[in-house]
Amino acid sequence: MKITVYLGTGGVGKTSVAAAGALAQARAGHKALVLTIDPALRLRTALRLREGILEQPVDLDPPAAGELWAALLDVRATLDEAVHLYAPAALVQPILRHPIYATIADSLVGMQELMAVERIDQLARRGFENIVVDTAPSRHALEFLDKPMFFADLVNSNWVRLVGRTYKFVAGSGLANLGRKSIDFYRRVESILGANLVRQVLDFYSIFVSIAEGYAARAEKTVALLKDPAVTEFRIVTTPQKAQRDAHYFVHALEQRRFRVGGLLVNRVWDLPAEGIEAPGLAGEALEWYRAVSRAHRQALEAVQREFGGRLGDIRALPELARDIDGMGALERIAPLVSL
């Protein structure tokens, strides 16, 4: 199995490049899936996906030797699947019907990042040979790697384990069985959030604890897989104007976390017009402006190659297309250029 993660800031064409990368894998004979955790849902438009289907095959013309699939991250559906897969049978419905569950699934900050790692694990178990991940268009994209580990550390802490596994007993027998320090802690939290909400949260966690601990174990395993250079590589997508800045930020951030940086794709590079072409008047001025922008793009590419050529597996330019990416035809044109 291979996992390729595309990172980049907004407006660099990252989603299109990620989809083209998955298409190249399908053309090479693999069962490939591109997963977007970008809430803007650009992938749905690019591949003309049908709404309401989590994973769907993408029709290719001509047919490929492999398969191309696409998936949109649905936080609630991913969490529901985890509950069905890993909760004890007797607790599935109490968890799904608990009033706190809907709040966690639909509005808890950080669930997008937590469920991205869970979704990768679910897709790997489905047997996809190549998983291409399109992250959110932001420097905060790396949070989908950080937050699951923070959550795992929290779940594995002694205090959280104690609360999760003893609350039912404490609630049934009264606070008298707790030590003075614990009683003060509960009372302080209740005074801030309200006793009813605190007890709902604790009641929910007492039945959800096995799911949380199971998620923590799977998250640690999946992040370890993402750190395995034999399985996963990260690719940075940028544009000439952002190339050095983005390379500095993402290369440092990934190396600090010990993830393998597989390549830097500088997208939307303007081709230099052929020499000897001249035009009079306004057309000539426009041509000279185009040449100046093209030369600036080339200089930016050469600068990033000089600085990062020894640290990155591949640095390449992707040309500016005549039209926006509007369907499979455009993806087919750039897929051979994206495949590293």
MIZA-913804 format. One record per residue (C-alpha): residue number from 1; residue in one letter; x, y, z. Coordinates in steps of 0.25 Angstrom, whole numbers. Layout:
BEGIN
REC    i  aa   east  north     up
REC  NUM   A      X      Y      Z
...
REM end
This chain:
BEGIN
REC    i  aa   east  north     up
REC    1   M      0      0      0
REC    2   K      5     14     -3
REC    3   I     -1     27      3
REC    4   T      2     41     -3
REC    5   V     -1     53      4
REC    6   Y     -2     67     -3
REC    7   L      0     79      5
REC    8   G     -1     94      0
REC    9   T     -7    107      3
REC   10   G    -20    113     -3
REC   11   G    -20    115    -18
REC   12   V     -9    107    -23
REC   13   G    -17     96    -30
REC   14   K    -14     85    -19
REC   15   T    -27     78    -21
REC   16   S    -26     77    -36
REC   17   V    -11     72    -34
REC   18   A    -16     62    -24
REC   19   A    -27     57    -33
REC   20   A    -18     56    -45
REC   21   G     -8     48    -36
REC   22   A    -18     38    -33
REC   23   L    -22     37    -47
REC   24   A     -8     34    -51
REC   25   Q     -8     22    -41
REC   26   A    -21     17    -47
REC   27   R    -15     18    -61
REC   28   A     -3     10    -56
REC   29   G    -12     -1    -52
REC   30   H    -14      1    -37
REC   31   K    -27      2    -29
REC   32   A    -26     17    -25
REC   33   L    -34     26    -17
REC   34   V    -33     41    -15
REC   35   L    -39     46     -1
REC   36   T    -41     60      1
REC   37   I    -41     66     15
REC   38   D    -43     80      9
REC   39   P    -57     85     14
REC   40   A    -58     94      1
REC   41   L    -61     81     -6
REC   42   R    -54     85    -19
REC   43   L    -52     70    -22
REC   44   R    -67     68    -24
REC   45   T    -67     78    -35
REC   46   A    -54     74    -42
REC   47   L    -58     59    -43
REC   48   R    -73     62    -44
REC   49   L    -77     53    -32
REC   50   R    -91     50    -27
REC   51   E    -95     56    -14
REC   52   G    -98     47     -2
REC   53   I    -88     36     -6
REC   54   L    -76     34      3
REC   55   E    -67     26     -7
REC   56   Q    -70     25    -22
REC   57   P    -63     20    -34
REC   58   V    -60     30    -45
REC   59   D    -63     26    -59
REC   60   L    -51     27    -68
REC   61   D    -51     28    -83
REC   62   P    -43     21    -88
REC   63   P    -44     11    -77
REC   64   A    -31      9    -68
REC   65   A    -23     -3    -65
REC   66   G    -27      0    -50
REC   67   E    -38      7    -43
REC   68   L    -40     22    -39
REC   69   W    -49     25    -27
REC   70   A    -52     37    -19
REC   71   A    -56     40     -5
REC   72   L    -61     52      2
REC   73   L    -58     53     17
REC   74   D    -71     52     25
REC   75   V    -68     54     39
REC   76   R    -82     49     44
REC   77   A    -82     36     35
REC   78   T    -67     33     39
REC   79   L    -70     34     54
REC   80   D    -83     26     52
REC   81   E    -75     15     45
REC   82   A    -65     15     56
REC   83   V    -76     13     66
REC   84   H    -82      1     58
REC   85   L    -69     -5     56
REC   86   Y    -62     -4     70
REC   87   A    -73     -2     80
REC   88   P    -79    -14     88
REC   89   A    -92    -18     81
REC   90   A   -100    -14     94
REC   91   L    -94      0     94
REC   92   V    -96      4     79
REC   93   Q   -110     10     80
REC   94   P   -108     16     94
REC   95   I    -96     24     88
REC   96   L   -102     28     75
REC   97   R   -115     33     82
REC   98   H   -108     40     93
REC   99   P   -110     55     93
REC  100   I    -95     58     94
REC  101   Y    -92     49     82
REC  102   A    -98     59     72
REC  103   T    -91     70     78
REC  104   I    -77     63     77
REC  105   A    -80     59     63
REC  106   D    -85     71     57
REC  107   S    -79     83     64
REC  108   L    -67     79     73
REC  109   V    -55     87     69
REC  110   G    -44     78     63
REC  111   M    -53     66     59
REC  112   Q    -49     69     44
REC  113   E    -35     66     47
REC  114   L    -38     54     57
REC  115   M    -47     47     47
REC  116   A    -37     49     35
REC  117   V    -27     39     41
REC  118   E    -39     30     45
REC  119   R    -44     30     30
REC  120   I    -30     27     25
REC  121   D    -30     15     34
REC  122   Q    -44     11     29
REC  123   L    -40     12     15
REC  124   A    -27      4     17
REC  125   R    -36     -7     23
REC  126   R    -44     -7     10
REC  127   G    -32    -11      2
REC  128   F    -29      2     -6
REC  129   E    -14      0    -12
REC  130   N    -12     15    -13
REC  131   I    -18     26     -4
REC  132   V    -16     40     -9
REC  133   V    -20     50      2
REC  134   D    -24     64     -2
REC  135   T    -22     73     11
REC  136   A    -29     86     14
REC  137   P    -22     98      7
REC  138   S    -15    104     19
REC  139   R     -3    104     27
REC  140   H    -11     98     37
REC  141   A    -13     85     29
REC  142   L     -2     78     38
REC  143   E    -12     79     49
REC  144   F    -18     66     44
REC  145   L     -5     59     48
REC  146   D     -4     67     61
REC  147   K    -18     66     67
REC  148   P    -20     51     67
REC  149   M     -7     50     75
REC  150   F    -11     60     85
REC  151   F    -24     53     86
REC  152   A    -17     39     88
REC  153   D     -9     45     99
REC  154   L    -21     51    106
REC  155   V    -29     38    105
REC  156   N    -17     30    110
REC  157   S    -15     39    122
REC  158   N    -18     33    136
REC  159   W    -28     43    140
REC  160   V    -36     42    128
REC  161   R    -36     27    128
REC  162   L    -40     27    143
REC  163   V    -52     36    140
REC  164   G    -56     28    128
REC  165   R    -56     15    135
REC  166   T    -61     19    149
REC  167   Y    -72     29    146
REC  168   K    -84     19    146
REC  169   F    -80     14    159
REC  170   V    -78     28    165
REC  171   A    -91     33    159
REC  172   G    -98     21    165
REC  173   S    -92     22    179
REC  174   G    -91     37    181
REC  175   L    -79     46    182
REC  176   A    -76     41    196
REC  177   N    -67     30    190
REC  178   L    -58     40    184
REC  179   G    -46     47    191
REC  180   R    -47     61    195
REC  181   K    -38     66    183
REC  182   S    -47     59    173
REC  183   I    -60     65    180
REC  184   D    -54     79    179
REC  185   F    -51     76    164
REC  186   Y    -64     72    160
REC  187   R    -71     83    167
REC  188   R    -62     94    161
REC  189   V    -65     88    147
REC  190   E    -80     87    150
REC  191   S    -80    102    154
REC  192   I    -74    106    141
REC  193   L    -82     97    131
REC  194   G    -94     93    140
REC  195   A    -96     81    147
REC  196   N   -106     75    137
REC  197   L    -96     77    125
REC  198   V    -84     71    133
REC  199   R    -92     59    137
REC  200   Q    -97     57    122
REC  201   V    -83     58    117
REC  202   L    -77     48    128
REC  203   D    -89     39    125
REC  204   F    -86     39    110
REC  205   Y    -71     37    112
REC  206   S    -73     25    121
REC  207   I    -80     18    110
REC  208   F    -71     24     99
REC  209   V    -58     21    106
REC  210   S    -55      8     98
REC  211   I    -57     15     85
REC  212   A    -48     27     90
REC  213   E    -37     17     94
REC  214   G    -38      9     81
REC  215   Y    -38     22     73
REC  216   A    -25     26     80
REC  217   A    -18     12     77
REC  218   R    -22     13     63
REC  219   A    -18     28     62
REC  220   E     -4     24     67
REC  221   K     -3     13     57
REC  222   T     -8     21     45
REC  223   V      2     33     49
REC  224   A     13     22     50
REC  225   L      9     18     36
REC  226   L      9     32     31
REC  227   K     24     33     36
REC  228   D     28     20     29
REC  229   P     36     25     17
REC  230   A     33     11     10
REC  231   V     18     14     11
REC  232   T     16     29     11
REC  233   E     22     42      5
REC  234   F     17     56      6
REC  235   R     17     65     -6
REC  236   I     16     80     -6
REC  237   V      9     88    -16
REC  238   T     12    103    -18
REC  239   T     13    113    -29
REC  240   P     25    121    -34
REC  241   Q     21    133    -25
REC  242   K     20    125    -13
REC  243   A     31    114    -16
REC  244   Q     42    118     -6
REC  245   R     33    122      5
REC  246   D     24    110      4
REC  247   A     36    101      3
REC  248   H     43    107     15
REC  249   Y     30    105     24
REC  250   F     26     91     20
REC  251   V     39     85     18
REC  252   H     43     89     32
REC  253   A     30     86     38
REC  254   L     30     72     32
REC  255   E     44     69     35
REC  256   Q     42     73     50
REC  257   R     31     63     51
REC  258   R     39     52     43
REC  259   F     31     51     31
REC  260   R     37     48     18
REC  261   V     36     59      8
REC  262   G     35     53     -6
REC  263   G     35     65    -15
REC  264   L     31     79    -18
REC  265   L     22     82    -29
REC  266   V     22     97    -34
REC  267   N      9     99    -41
REC  268   R      4    109    -52
REC  269   V     18    112    -57
REC  270   W     17    120    -70
REC  271   D     25    115    -82
REC  272   L     35    124    -89
REC  273   P     30    129   -103
REC  274   A     39    124   -114
REC  275   E     50    134   -118
REC  276   G     49    142   -130
REC  277   I     34    145   -129
REC  278   E     31    160   -129
REC  279   A     19    168   -130
REC  280   P     16    183   -132
REC  281   G     10    193   -122
REC  282   L      1    188   -111
REC  283   A      2    173   -115
REC  284   G     17    175   -114
REC  285   E     16    181   -100
REC  286   A      7    169    -95
REC  287   L     17    159   -101
REC  288   E     29    166    -94
REC  289   W     21    166    -81
REC  290   Y     18    151    -83
REC  291   R     32    148    -85
REC  292   A     36    156    -72
REC  293   V     26    148    -64
REC  294   S     31    135    -70
REC  295   R     46    138    -67
REC  296   A     42    142    -53
REC  297   H     35    128    -51
REC  298   R     47    121    -56
REC  299   Q     56    129    -47
REC  300   A     47    125    -35
REC  301   L     48    110    -39
REC  302   E     63    111    -41
REC  303   A     64    118    -27
REC  304   V     56    107    -20
REC  305   Q     64     96    -27
REC  306   R     77    102    -23
REC  307   E     73    103     -8
REC  308   F     65     90     -7
REC  309   G     70     81    -18
REC  310   G     78     73     -8
REC  311   R     67     71      2
REC  312   L     55     67     -7
REC  313   G     53     55    -15
REC  314   D     48     63    -27
REC  315   I     45     77    -31
REC  316   R     37     80    -44
REC  317   A     29     90    -51
REC  318   L     15     88    -55
REC  319   P     11     97    -67
REC  320   E     -1    107    -66
REC  321   L    -12    102    -74
REC  322   A    -20    110    -84
REC  323   R    -33    107    -76
REC  324   D    -37    104    -62
REC  325   I    -38     90    -58
REC  326   D    -52     87    -61
REC  327   G    -53     72    -62
REC  328   M    -46     59    -65
REC  329   G    -40     64    -79
REC  330   A    -32     74    -72
REC  331   L    -27     64    -61
REC  332   E    -23     54    -72
REC  333   R    -14     65    -78
REC  334   I     -7     67    -65
REC  335   A     -7     53    -59
REC  336   P      6     49    -66
REC  337   L     13     62    -61
REC  338   V      9     59    -47
REC  339   S     13     45    -46
REC  340   L     27     45    -39
REM end
